[in-house]
Amino acid sequence: MPTTQPPDTGRPGPDALAHAARDRLTVIRGRTYLLLRRLRRTGEVPAGRLEAGLVEIDRASRDLAALIERLEDGIDAPRNGAPPGDAGAD
């Protein structure tokens, strides 16, 4: 008996988005942990290491925000068949 696949909508499914979100959270938590560990052990974090860590945390948090927006677009898609993001367009 053949199995049926859902139609390819060109959008990643919820599992792929959840995996990507967890990846970003891992970066945020990991970098935060490393910076705090260094601070607690030595009482300081070299400026270059602090900046690099904060840049990575910022990038991951922006990526996560974009993923959340994509999820919201899928959830808030209008029922009239218009693509997400076109809800108020005339």
Secondary structure, DSSP 8 states (H G I E B T S, - for coil): ---------SS--HHHHHHHHHHHHHHHHHHHHHHHHHHHHHS---HHHHHHHHHHHHHHHHHHHHHHHHHHHHHT--TTS--TT-TT--
